Amino acid sequence: MPDSWKHSLLQCTMSRCIWALVDEDLAHKMLALEESKAKQWLFALMESLTHDQFALLPVTLWSIWYARRKAVHEGIFQSPQAVQNFIRRYCDELNMIRPKVVRAVVYISGPTVPQQPKAPPMGYAKIHVDAAVRPEGAVAVCRDSSGNYLGSSALVVEGVDDPTSLEAMACREAISLAEDLLLNNLVIASDCKQVVSDITTGSKGQYGAIVIEINLQATQFQCIFSLSIVL
């Protein structure tokens, strides 16, 4: 087929497979829109899509383009499922840092309560960690007990595609961030129950060497490992 932005990102077989995995309803709306100019195409979709669908749109377009460049220039071919996994994790990270408000029907008058990550004990800092498989990497973000931003760190890890190993590396990166910020008391929060359990019990598994290193470094601090919980 003649190459164009629409063919590359929407109409080729690989792109269609990715859109079907991400959001089939979104894919139908995009393919039904007859617009040759990319800018006007985006403006039209902005009017017809929900907020969450429109937020998903550029992330998916970017991921398809990235996968295409990998295939063309490096000969690295990713499956639609692998691309979809990256999109899901990236959107989860965006949702994690986006303020959320919980609205509930109550029988007594009172203000709505914003949904926030559980605060650490007074005098402790809290480091949220997360990992992504495509591209491989880990991130750690630190805030104090009042929610004030203290610092963050990101790590690129090539050749590792096991999510739990990457999550363990993210916890290790949190320790390094705590050292850089000269912290003494900290809570490291991960959304991976298996990794938190392995670190707290000292379990030796696929990433046992990382667990040993984490527990050794953690002896320098008053350090608590916990699951990411919001209230």
Buried (B, 14 or more C-beta within 10 A) or exposed (E): EEEEEBEBBBBBEBBBBBBBBBBEEBBEBBEEBEBEEEEEBBEBBEEEBEEEBBBBBEBBBEBBBBBBEBEEEEEEEBEBEBBBBBBBBBBEBEEBEEEEEEEEEEEEEEEEEEEEBEBBEEEBBBBBBBBBBBEBBBBBBBBBBEEEEBBBBEBEBEEBEBBBBBBBBBBBBBBEBBEEBEBEBBBBBBBBEBBBEBBEEEEEEEBEEBBEBBBEBBEEBEBBBBEBEEE
